[in-house]
Amino acid sequence: MFNPEAELISILKTAGVGFTASLPCEKIKVLLEMIGSSFQHLPLTREEEGVGICAGAALAGRRPAMFVQSSGIGNMLNALLSLTQFYELPLALFVSQRGIYKERIAAQLPMGQRLPGILRGAGIPFTPVSSHRDFGKVRKKLGDLYAQNRVHAFLLSPSTWEGSEAGTLSEKAAVRRQTSEIPRATVQKRIRPRLTRMDIIRSIAPHLASKAVVCNLGIPSKELYAARHQPSNFYMLGSMGMVTPIGLGISLCTGKEVVVIDGDGSILMNPGTLATIACSSPRNLTIVGIDNSAYGSTGNQPTLTDGCIDLENLARGFGISNTVKVATAKDLRAAMKGGEKGPRFIHALAVPGNSDSPNIPLGHIAIKEQVMRFLSGR
Ligand SMILES: Cc1ncc(C[n+]2csc(CCOP(=O)(O)OP(=O)(O)O)c2C)c(N)n1
């Protein structure tokens, strides 16, 4: 029986792939069903968050692979370059390349056809795959990318699956969605913030010991380094919007307690990840959303939380039921101590303002290695 999907899955298993994430394309729907039942697999709300989650999985020692459509690469480029490649983490990208073979949807042409040029320009090596006869190359490149901590894209033409009989084999996978109880949004009284971001970080610092901490890019990371450096702190040096997905990836792949220190601007850049957290429901994840109503690191330009969006309501709206809004150091400490299980969202209200913290004197690889050592328990 001609079953290229099963052939590919067997190659992935042999290569030791240990974590997968996807956002569907119709051309690989059979493959995706089989991936879902063959590996730990996370469905995504935006391809970009998958890059962060897979970075977290890689930090936790897994070999991650993503399955996306060519258009999804457009959502991923910044994170692929400034996170996965920058930190020299491995990631296998299986891209359903549209617009090149019997394409019927004109909107698929621009990204699909330009994809090789975009990847070349981005310095991401790729291997075109148009038939199962190309799978030998996939096997070889997959081994190399995990050994060398590289990103590599496999561009899967729809012709690869032509004539496959796998579809007749697979029954419709019953996707079991974890239904979290969605509470009624409570109308919050406006609380006047008094603490700065640095006050908040200092207040929570004693509660970070022995936890994996993933900290928002820019000044928040410098402030955390200054307030409490520990080897289990993963300082973001770029990739706005990725801090919470990384924390989610770590929490799904380890038993460690994970604290994410995020910011309002970054949360709003990638809010769908709150839905992914609610549905995957990791009990070991706490997100501290420091809300100074501003893009603090770039000059305190106002964000939408300045009178418009309530981040706690946003988190609750996405299905995270364990939330609290705090504005004082005392309430913050109580929230951090709280023995309740996650996922938790602590909405920490702050006034804008940056401390004068120096640069972090650690290179990105050193940061990665410290965190991986902590996560592996060595
Ligand atoms: C895609 C992208 N756009 C813009 C930036 C520039 N940038 C870096 S940090 C930052 C502000 C982040 O704001 P927030 O998450 O609210 O954290 P705060 O600094 O206020 O604590 C911005 C806009 C970026 N790094 N990446």
The ligand as an SDF file (V2000), in Angstrom:
LIG
                    3D

 26 27  0  0  0  0  0  0  0  0999 V2000
    8.1570   42.6110   16.2360 C   0  0  0  0  0  0  0  0  0  0  0  0
    8.7220   43.7040   17.1040 C   0  0  0  0  0  0  0  0  0  0  0  0
    8.1910   44.9400   17.1010 N   0  0  0  0  0  0  0  0  0  0  0  0
    8.6910   45.9180   17.8900 C   0  0  0  0  0  0  0  0  0  0  0  0
    9.7600   45.6580   18.6990 C   0  0  0  0  0  0  0  0  0  0  0  0
   10.3720   46.7550   19.5340 C   0  0  0  0  0  0  0  0  0  0  0  0
   10.0860   46.5590   20.9620 N   0  0  0  0  0  0  0  0  0  0  0  0
   10.9950   45.9840   21.8070 C   0  0  0  0  0  0  0  0  0  0  0  0
   10.4880   45.9030   23.3880 S   0  0  0  0  0  0  0  0  0  0  0  0
    9.0460   46.6970   22.9870 C   0  0  0  0  0  0  0  0  0  0  0  0
    8.0750   47.0570   24.0460 C   0  0  0  0  0  0  0  0  0  0  0  0
    7.5190   45.8730   24.8230 C   0  0  0  0  0  0  0  0  0  0  0  0
    6.4860   46.3410   25.6340 O   0  0  0  0  0  0  0  0  0  0  0  0
    5.8870   45.4970   26.8290 P   0  0  0  0  0  0  0  0  0  0  0  0
    5.8030   44.0600   26.4650 O   0  0  0  0  0  0  0  0  0  0  0  0
    4.6420   46.1520   27.2680 O   0  0  0  0  0  0  0  0  0  0  0  0
    6.9950   45.5560   27.9580 O   0  0  0  0  0  0  0  0  0  0  0  0
    7.5430   46.8170   28.7960 P   0  0  0  0  0  0  0  0  0  0  0  0
    8.8420   47.1960   28.1500 O   0  0  0  0  0  0  0  0  0  0  0  0
    6.5300   47.8950   28.7710 O   0  0  0  0  0  0  0  0  0  0  0  0
    7.7660   46.2680   30.1570 O   0  0  0  0  0  0  0  0  0  0  0  0
    8.9760   46.9960   21.6170 C   0  0  0  0  0  0  0  0  0  0  0  0
    7.8380   47.6780   20.9550 C   0  0  0  0  0  0  0  0  0  0  0  0
   10.2980   44.3790   18.6600 C   0  0  0  0  0  0  0  0  0  0  0  0
   11.3320   44.0180   19.4220 N   0  0  0  0  0  0  0  0  0  0  0  0
    9.7590   43.4170   17.8810 N   0  0  0  0  0  0  0  0  0  0  0  0
  1  2  1  0
  2  3  1  0
  2 26  2  0
  3  4  2  0
  4  5  1  0
  5  6  1  0
  5 24  2  0
  6  7  1  0
  7  8  2  0
  7 22  1  0
  8  9  1  0
  9 10  1  0
 10 11  1  0
 10 22  2  0
 11 12  1  0
 12 13  1  0
 13 14  1  0
 14 15  2  0
 14 16  1  0
 14 17  1  0
 17 18  1  0
 18 19  2  0
 18 20  1  0
 18 21  1  0
 22 23  1  0
 24 25  1  0
 24 26  1  0
M  CHG  1   7   1
M  END
$$$$
